[in-house]
Amino acid sequence: MPVSLPFTTRQIAAIIGICAGLFCALAAAVLLALMGIGHWWGSLHESPTFTYGSSTNAIRRGGATPLGWIPDFLPPSAKNIREKRNGENGTSIITFEFDAADFSSFTNGFVTVPKSRFKEIRPYRIYNQEPWFPKVILRGDLHKLVTQGFTIYQTPIEYSGQRHLTKKRWYVAVNSEKGVCYMWRRYVED
């Protein structure tokens, strides 16, 4: 005795199509929700831009220097300081202006970075792009800054950490004639 199905082949195909469509719609909704949560999570952890009128002000306000977000070797004439940090990876970006007379004492102990290393020393991600920090630095196109009168330096390695020793260093792009400086700190890889 032949078994008869309650649905025709065409109806079964339509049901399968509807289920597949619902599955795709559900998967898309879950993906969009996860993307929204990721954006929300990132914005919760994003640091604002901190602004300081002078290096003395930066040291006193917010404890930036003792925590290492702003180094203690800024020139005394540093002004219009902007700083943004990423607490998740311990990095920061900084810009400031300074008097050209402070250039030699400021860069004393720095080493010029060879052009062959420009791509490898670009800063780690600091969430959103800041209009005050050049995109050419974030892309590692430091040679473009050099054509504008900047010199790229690196500082000696800093050692930190109690349980795990980490090595970091500051990279510094300085235009001594204009008195403009951009800095970023990143981990040093062995």
C-alpha positions in Angstrom: 0.0 0.0 0.0 1.6 3.3 -1.1 2.1 5.9 1.5 0.7 9.3 0.7 2.4 12.4 2.1 0.3 15.2 3.5 2.3 17.7 1.3 3.2 17.8 -2.3 6.8 18.0 -3.4 6.3 21.6 -4.3 4.9 22.4 -0.9 7.8 20.7 0.9 10.3 22.7 -1.3 8.4 25.9 -0.3 8.6 25.0 3.4 12.3 24.3 3.1 12.8 27.7 1.3 10.9 29.5 4.1 13.0 27.8 6.8 16.2 28.6 5.0 15.1 32.3 4.6 14.2 32.5 8.3 17.5 30.9 9.3 19.5 33.5 7.2 17.4 36.4 8.6 18.1 35.1 12.2 21.8 34.7 11.5 22.0 38.2 10.0 20.2 39.6 13.1 22.6 37.9 15.4 25.6 39.2 13.4 24.3 42.7 13.5 23.6 42.5 17.2 27.2 41.3 17.8 28.6 44.1 15.7 26.6 46.6 17.7 27.8 45.1 21.0 31.4 45.2 19.7 31.1 48.9 18.8 29.4 49.7 22.1 32.1 47.7 24.0 34.8 49.6 22.2 33.3 53.0 22.9 33.0 52.1 26.6 36.7 51.4 26.7 37.8 54.3 24.5 39.8 56.9 26.3 39.0 60.5 25.7 41.6 62.9 24.4 43.3 64.6 27.4 44.5 68.2 26.9 47.1 70.0 29.0 48.3 73.6 28.6 51.9 72.9 29.6 54.2 70.0 30.6 53.9 71.2 34.3 50.1 71.0 34.0 50.3 67.5 32.4 52.4 66.3 35.4 50.1 67.7 38.0 46.7 67.0 36.4 45.5 63.4 36.2 48.8 61.8 37.2 49.6 61.2 33.5 53.4 61.2 34.0 53.6 59.0 37.0 51.5 56.4 35.2 53.6 56.6 32.1 51.0 57.9 29.7 53.0 61.1 29.2 56.8 60.7 29.6 58.8 62.9 32.0 61.2 64.0 29.3 58.9 66.5 27.6 60.7 69.8 27.1 59.9 72.5 29.7 58.4 74.7 27.0 55.9 72.0 25.9 52.4 73.4 25.4 49.1 72.5 23.8 49.6 68.9 24.8 47.1 66.4 23.6 47.2 62.8 24.7 45.1 59.7 24.0 45.7 56.3 25.5 44.6 52.7 25.0 44.5 51.1 28.5 44.0 47.6 27.0 47.4 47.6 25.4 49.2 50.3 27.4 49.9 52.5 24.5 49.4 56.2 23.9 49.7 58.9 21.3 50.8 62.5 22.1 51.3 65.8 20.3 52.6 69.1 21.5 54.3 72.3 20.5 57.6 73.5 22.0 60.2 76.3 21.7 62.9 75.4 19.2 65.6 76.4 21.8 64.6 73.2 23.8 65.2 70.9 20.8 68.8 69.8 21.7 68.1 69.1 25.3 64.8 67.4 24.5 66.3 65.0 21.9 69.5 64.3 23.9 69.8 60.5 24.2 67.4 59.8 21.4 68.5 57.7 18.4 67.5 58.4 14.8 65.3 55.6 13.4 66.5 54.3 10.0 64.0 54.6 7.1 64.0 50.9 6.7 62.1 50.5 10.0 59.4 53.1 9.4 56.6 50.6 8.7 57.3 48.4 11.7 57.3 51.2 14.3 53.8 52.7 13.5 51.6 53.0 16.6 49.2 50.4 17.7 45.5 51.1 17.3 44.2 53.8 19.7 40.5 53.3 18.8 39.3 56.2 16.6 41.5 58.3 14.5 42.1 61.7 16.1 42.3 64.7 13.8 45.3 66.1 15.6 47.4 63.0 15.0 48.7 62.5 11.4 47.3 59.6 9.5 50.7 59.1 7.8 52.1 58.0 11.2 49.3 55.5 11.8 49.9 54.0 8.4 53.7 53.9 8.9 54.3 56.4 6.0 56.9 58.3 8.1 58.9 59.1 5.0 56.2 61.7 4.2 56.9 63.5 7.5 60.6 63.5 6.8 59.9 65.4 3.5 58.1 68.0 5.7 61.1 68.6 7.9 60.5 66.0 10.6 63.1 63.7 12.1 62.0 60.3 13.5 63.7 59.2 16.8 63.4 56.4 19.3 64.0 56.6 23.0 65.8 54.0 25.1 63.8 51.0 26.1 61.6 51.3 29.2 61.2 48.2 31.4 58.0 47.8 33.4 55.8 45.2 35.0 55.9 43.3 38.2 55.0 39.7 37.2 55.8 40.0 33.5 58.6 42.2 32.3 57.5 44.4 29.4 59.7 46.5 27.2 58.3 49.7 25.6 59.8 52.6 23.9 58.7 56.0 22.7 58.9 57.0 19.0 59.1 60.7 18.4 58.6 62.7 15.2 60.0 66.2 15.6 60.1 69.2 13.4 62.6 71.4 15.3 62.0 74.5 13.1 58.3 74.5 13.6 58.5 73.3 17.2 56.0 70.4 16.6 56.2 66.9 18.0 54.2 63.7 17.6 54.9 60.8 19.9 53.7 57.2 20.3 54.6 54.4 22.7 54.6 50.8 21.7 56.0 47.5 22.9 59.4 46.4 21.8 59.6 43.0 20.3 62.7 40.9 20.7 
